């Protein structure tokens, strides 16, 4: 699979997971209707399905690489949806996580 294809899978998974978790957050923390849980659960199912498409022979490695993408995507959500601009420390931490994810995902393996 190509690098853009890999990134699309992880970005889609991150969006689906964050949206699903936010639906639960909105219901439990912000008083939104329990009906938010319906699209939230669907979104979480899509997230799980997308991760099965990740380019890794092992689930743990796919999840580890995804973790860095999730952190960066969460900061995009923070800014775009919650209107809170990430600070320098947020961005520095996300960059470190993305470097780690890239190493996990694309490092040459002997097996």
TORRO-238866 format. One record per residue (C-alpha): residue number from 0; z, x, y. Coordinates in nm, 2 decimals, always signed. Each point is the difference from the previous one (the first is absolute). Layout:
N
{NUM; {Z; X; Y}}
...
This chain:
111
{0; {+0.00; +0.00; +0.00}}
{1; {-0.07; +0.12; +0.35}}
{2; {+0.26; +0.09; +0.26}}
{3; {-0.09; -0.31; +0.22}}
{4; {+0.03; -0.21; -0.31}}
{5; {+0.34; +0.14; -0.08}}
{6; {+0.11; -0.06; +0.35}}
{7; {-0.13; -0.35; +0.00}}
{8; {+0.21; -0.08; -0.31}}
{9; {+0.31; +0.14; +0.14}}
{10; {-0.05; -0.15; +0.35}}
{11; {-0.06; -0.34; -0.16}}
{12; {+0.30; +0.03; -0.22}}
{13; {+0.22; +0.10; +0.30}}
{14; {-0.13; -0.30; +0.21}}
{15; {+0.07; -0.24; -0.29}}
{16; {+0.34; +0.14; -0.08}}
{17; {+0.11; +0.00; +0.37}}
{18; {-0.13; -0.35; +0.06}}
{19; {+0.17; -0.13; -0.32}}
{20; {+0.33; +0.17; +0.09}}
{21; {-0.02; -0.12; +0.36}}
{22; {-0.04; -0.36; -0.12}}
{23; {+0.33; +0.03; -0.18}}
{24; {+0.15; +0.17; +0.31}}
{25; {-0.12; -0.28; +0.22}}
{26; {+0.15; -0.26; -0.22}}
{27; {+0.34; +0.17; -0.06}}
{28; {+0.05; +0.18; +0.33}}
{29; {-0.20; -0.20; +0.26}}
{30; {+0.05; -0.36; -0.12}}
{31; {-0.37; -0.06; -0.10}}
{32; {-0.08; -0.27; -0.24}}
{33; {+0.04; +0.07; -0.38}}
{34; {-0.38; -0.08; -0.01}}
{35; {-0.05; +0.35; +0.12}}
{36; {+0.10; +0.11; -0.35}}
{37; {-0.32; -0.14; -0.15}}
{38; {-0.25; +0.23; +0.18}}
{39; {+0.26; +0.27; -0.02}}
{40; {+0.02; -0.01; -0.38}}
{41; {-0.38; -0.01; -0.02}}
{42; {-0.02; +0.30; +0.22}}
{43; {+0.25; +0.19; -0.22}}
{44; {-0.21; -0.08; -0.31}}
{45; {-0.31; +0.13; +0.18}}
{46; {+0.20; +0.32; +0.08}}
{47; {+0.09; +0.05; -0.36}}
{48; {-0.36; -0.06; -0.11}}
{49; {-0.14; +0.25; +0.25}}
{50; {+0.24; +0.27; -0.11}}
{51; {-0.15; -0.03; -0.36}}
{52; {-0.33; +0.11; +0.16}}
{53; {+0.16; +0.32; +0.13}}
{54; {-0.18; +0.31; -0.11}}
{55; {+0.27; +0.15; -0.22}}
{56; {+0.06; +0.03; -0.38}}
{57; {+0.37; -0.06; +0.05}}
{58; {+0.17; -0.29; +0.18}}
{59; {+0.28; +0.22; +0.14}}
{60; {-0.25; +0.23; +0.17}}
{61; {-0.19; -0.29; +0.15}}
{62; {+0.32; -0.15; +0.13}}
{63; {+0.12; +0.33; +0.15}}
{64; {-0.33; +0.05; +0.18}}
{65; {+0.01; -0.36; +0.12}}
{66; {+0.35; +0.05; +0.15}}
{67; {-0.14; +0.22; +0.27}}
{68; {-0.27; -0.24; +0.09}}
{69; {+0.26; -0.29; +0.00}}
{70; {+0.22; +0.19; +0.25}}
{71; {-0.30; +0.06; +0.24}}
{72; {-0.12; -0.36; -0.04}}
{73; {+0.35; -0.13; +0.07}}
{74; {-0.01; +0.18; +0.34}}
{75; {-0.34; -0.16; +0.07}}
{76; {+0.16; -0.34; -0.08}}
{77; {+0.29; +0.08; +0.23}}
{78; {-0.23; +0.07; +0.28}}
{79; {-0.27; -0.27; -0.05}}
{80; {+0.21; -0.29; -0.12}}
{81; {+0.35; +0.06; +0.12}}
{82; {-0.11; +0.16; +0.33}}
{83; {+0.23; +0.30; -0.04}}
{84; {-0.17; +0.33; +0.07}}
{85; {+0.09; +0.27; -0.25}}
{86; {+0.17; +0.30; +0.15}}
{87; {-0.08; +0.37; -0.05}}
{88; {+0.24; +0.02; -0.29}}
{89; {-0.16; -0.30; -0.17}}
{90; {-0.34; +0.16; +0.03}}
{91; {+0.11; +0.34; -0.11}}
{92; {+0.17; -0.14; -0.31}}
{93; {-0.31; -0.21; -0.09}}
{94; {-0.22; +0.31; +0.04}}
{95; {+0.22; +0.20; -0.24}}
{96; {-0.01; -0.29; -0.25}}
{97; {-0.38; -0.03; +0.02}}
{98; {-0.03; +0.37; -0.06}}
{99; {+0.22; -0.03; -0.31}}
{100; {-0.20; -0.31; -0.12}}
{101; {-0.32; +0.20; +0.04}}
{102; {+0.14; +0.29; -0.20}}
{103; {+0.12; -0.24; -0.28}}
{104; {-0.33; -0.19; -0.01}}
{105; {-0.26; +0.27; +0.03}}
{106; {+0.16; +0.33; -0.12}}
{107; {-0.20; +0.16; -0.28}}
{108; {+0.16; -0.07; -0.33}}
{109; {-0.03; +0.19; -0.32}}
{110; {+0.03; -0.31; -0.21}}
